[in-house]
Amino acid sequence: MRTAVVVGAGLAGLATAGALSRSGWRVVLLERGERVAAPPTALVLWANGRRALESLDPEGGWSAITSPVPDPGVRRPDGQWLVTPRPNAATSVVHLEDLYDALVAGLGDRVEIRTGCTVTRVRTGVSLRPVVSDGRSEIEADLVVAADGIDSAVRRALAPESVAVGSGFTAWQAVVPGFRAPDGPVSGETLGTGYRFVSVPLGEHAGGQGGVYWVATAAGAPRPESPETQLALLRRWFSGWHPPVGELLAATHADDLIPQEVRELRPLPRAYAFPSGPGGVVLLGDAAHAMPHHLGQGACLAFEDAATLRTLAAGDDLPAALASYDRLRRPRTTSMVRQTRRMSAVVQARGKLALRARDVALSHLRPRLFGAPVPEWAPPE
Ligand SMILES: Cc1cc2nc3c(=O)[nH]c(=O)nc-3n(C[C@H](O)[C@H](O)[C@H](O)COP(=O)(O)OP(=O)(O)OC[C@H]3O[C@@H](n4cnc5c(N)ncnc54)[C@H](O)[C@@H]3O)c2cc1C
């Protein structure tokens, strides 16, 4: 039986470990945390991410945990439309706790999970199968999958040219539980000068509790203040924005807030696959292509990576499969990163002229960003 080591039990690692095990691989999943745990937030799944999840596990029961989200368009803080809603945008939202539960349930009994294990080294060679180590023990496998996120130790060893840097933004996410959520429509995306606010109703799912997921983005470095002060700052920055922005911030508690610096990889790794003897190492998810969250594509692309790898690695020639993985995934993710950077410029626009240019650009840019064909994706045959 072929063996794989998957480093990192985030969305990318869980999806890949489950898919490989269901295809007959024996998998060891290494996670540095003491347990596999979802952050208490949510995720927007675009059509490509949803299709990838369905291709990874047709029995995954995805409809039971996701809720459809109509495209809310884009507005200015005063409520005026910058981009009117598009009826055919196929997106959904899922609470991460539900998504992690579904991915863990799909791991099956061929996956051995080892928590509290931080991979610090990876060894490859012309005639060696790849080996990873946490400094105490070594594991050799046919395939090593680096799904260890933006600060990937595996990527740092194999593609040191690619470095995690700040994108110039801070993001705050929160889920307001259903019993605290404001009445009325809560779906929306609003762009101010250096600020952005997106909110999505969680529908009937989210552990049956509903609620509203929101993410606020502001240009600038992470704030050192306490969560209470950061929430007060958010209420001040977004005061006067059209409903439901103020209402959602008023209903948010400081301990609901998840602040984080928005970071990305620059440049992207020169390769996503590194042959090693009869097998090799692949980079996947944020370890390969971490990007700002403006297009909500990071996890969607990670699921595409996983589904592509699973299909290609089903054949007998693993080095050839890894070369194909690199050939298929790098152009796709490079193009998405390029579009995300354009969106970063849109969010950061300041000054009258820049804002006017932004509004014109947005009306052309957004349909291409969110409609077909850019996010369209199909698993390889
Ligand atoms: C504000 C915000 C909003 C977003 N919204 C969306 C959205 O709506 N839609 C979307 O598709 N994407 C979105 N994203 C992006 C998405 O969250 C990420 O792309 C995705 O979670 C990355 O998953 P991952 O498994 O690759 O990495 P991670 O989630 O970082 O997981 C890596 C795992 O590896 C473990 N690990 C790390 N190092 C080691 C090591 N050395 N040894 C062992 N284990 C290790 C970590 O503990 C972790 O469990 C958003 C991101 C942000 C910041």
The ligand as an SDF file (V2000), in Angstrom:
LIG
                    3D

 53 58  0  0  0  0  0  0  0  0999 V2000
  -10.0190   36.9900    7.2410 C   0  0  0  0  0  0  0  0  0  0  0  0
   -9.9720   35.8130    6.3200 C   0  0  0  0  0  0  0  0  0  0  0  0
  -11.1020   35.4360    5.6190 C   0  0  0  0  0  0  0  0  0  0  0  0
  -11.0520   34.3620    4.7300 C   0  0  0  0  0  0  0  0  0  0  0  0
  -12.1710   34.0270    4.0450 N   0  0  0  0  0  0  0  0  0  0  0  0
  -12.1260   32.9900    3.1420 C   0  0  0  0  0  0  0  0  0  0  0  0
  -13.3000   32.6250    2.4280 C   0  0  0  0  0  0  0  0  0  0  0  0
  -14.3810   33.1980    2.6090 O   0  0  0  0  0  0  0  0  0  0  0  0
  -13.2070   31.6100    1.5130 N   0  0  0  0  0  0  0  0  0  0  0  0
  -12.0130   30.9230    1.2850 C   0  0  0  0  0  0  0  0  0  0  0  0
  -11.9790   30.0100    0.4480 O   0  0  0  0  0  0  0  0  0  0  0  0
  -10.8890   31.2690    1.9760 N   0  0  0  0  0  0  0  0  0  0  0  0
  -10.9200   32.2610    2.9030 C   0  0  0  0  0  0  0  0  0  0  0  0
   -9.8000   32.5890    3.6260 N   0  0  0  0  0  0  0  0  0  0  0  0
   -8.5620   31.8000    3.3990 C   0  0  0  0  0  0  0  0  0  0  0  0
   -8.5960   30.4680    4.1530 C   0  0  0  0  0  0  0  0  0  0  0  0
   -8.9640   30.6650    5.4980 O   0  0  0  0  0  0  0  0  0  0  0  0
   -7.2160   29.8180    4.0880 C   0  0  0  0  0  0  0  0  0  0  0  0
   -6.7380   29.8310    2.7650 O   0  0  0  0  0  0  0  0  0  0  0  0
   -7.2900   28.3680    4.5420 C   0  0  0  0  0  0  0  0  0  0  0  0
   -7.8470   28.2720    5.8400 O   0  0  0  0  0  0  0  0  0  0  0  0
   -5.8860   27.7630    4.5460 C   0  0  0  0  0  0  0  0  0  0  0  0
   -5.9570   26.4520    5.0080 O   0  0  0  0  0  0  0  0  0  0  0  0
   -4.6260   25.5970    5.1660 P   0  0  0  0  0  0  0  0  0  0  0  0
   -5.0780   24.2810    5.6790 O   0  0  0  0  0  0  0  0  0  0  0  0
   -3.8240   25.6530    3.9250 O   0  0  0  0  0  0  0  0  0  0  0  0
   -3.7510   26.3750    6.2750 O   0  0  0  0  0  0  0  0  0  0  0  0
   -4.0220   26.5380    7.8360 P   0  0  0  0  0  0  0  0  0  0  0  0
   -5.4530   26.7510    8.1160 O   0  0  0  0  0  0  0  0  0  0  0  0
   -3.0530   27.5720    8.2980 O   0  0  0  0  0  0  0  0  0  0  0  0
   -3.6300   25.1260    8.4670 O   0  0  0  0  0  0  0  0  0  0  0  0
   -2.2980   24.7260    8.6520 C   0  0  0  0  0  0  0  0  0  0  0  0
   -2.2740   23.6560    9.7300 C   0  0  0  0  0  0  0  0  0  0  0  0
   -0.9470   23.1670    9.8390 O   0  0  0  0  0  0  0  0  0  0  0  0
   -0.5390   23.1610   11.1920 C   0  0  0  0  0  0  0  0  0  0  0  0
    0.9250   23.3310   11.1910 N   0  0  0  0  0  0  0  0  0  0  0  0
    1.6060   24.4590   10.8990 C   0  0  0  0  0  0  0  0  0  0  0  0
    2.9210   24.2380   10.9390 N   0  0  0  0  0  0  0  0  0  0  0  0
    3.0780   22.9380   11.2690 C   0  0  0  0  0  0  0  0  0  0  0  0
    4.2210   22.1040   11.4340 C   0  0  0  0  0  0  0  0  0  0  0  0
    5.4760   22.5750   11.2700 N   0  0  0  0  0  0  0  0  0  0  0  0
    4.0410   20.7950   11.7670 N   0  0  0  0  0  0  0  0  0  0  0  0
    2.7740   20.2950   11.9310 C   0  0  0  0  0  0  0  0  0  0  0  0
    1.6660   21.0420   11.7750 N   0  0  0  0  0  0  0  0  0  0  0  0
    1.8130   22.3450   11.4230 C   0  0  0  0  0  0  0  0  0  0  0  0
   -1.3170   24.3070   11.8240 C   0  0  0  0  0  0  0  0  0  0  0  0
   -1.4300   24.1470   13.2370 O   0  0  0  0  0  0  0  0  0  0  0  0
   -2.6560   24.2040   11.1090 C   0  0  0  0  0  0  0  0  0  0  0  0
   -3.5250   23.2830   11.7390 O   0  0  0  0  0  0  0  0  0  0  0  0
   -9.8360   33.6500    4.5260 C   0  0  0  0  0  0  0  0  0  0  0  0
   -8.6880   34.0260    5.2460 C   0  0  0  0  0  0  0  0  0  0  0  0
   -8.7510   35.1010    6.1320 C   0  0  0  0  0  0  0  0  0  0  0  0
   -7.5070   35.4930    6.8790 C   0  0  0  0  0  0  0  0  0  0  0  0
  1  2  1  0
  2  3  1  0
  2 52  2  0
  3  4  2  0
  4  5  1  0
  4 50  1  0
  5  6  2  0
  6  7  1  0
  6 13  1  0
  7  8  2  0
  7  9  1  0
  9 10  1  0
 10 11  2  0
 10 12  1  0
 12 13  2  0
 13 14  1  0
 14 15  1  0
 14 50  1  0
 15 16  1  0
 16 17  1  0
 16 18  1  0
 18 19  1  0
 18 20  1  0
 20 21  1  0
 20 22  1  0
 22 23  1  0
 23 24  1  0
 24 25  2  0
 24 26  1  0
 24 27  1  0
 27 28  1  0
 28 29  2  0
 28 30  1  0
 28 31  1  0
 31 32  1  0
 32 33  1  0
 33 34  1  0
 33 48  1  0
 34 35  1  0
 35 36  1  0
 35 46  1  0
 36 37  1  0
 36 45  1  0
 37 38  2  0
 38 39  1  0
 39 40  1  0
 39 45  2  0
 40 41  1  0
 40 42  2  0
 42 43  1  0
 43 44  2  0
 44 45  1  0
 46 47  1  0
 46 48  1  0
 48 49  1  0
 50 51  2  0
 51 52  1  0
 52 53  1  0
M  END
$$$$
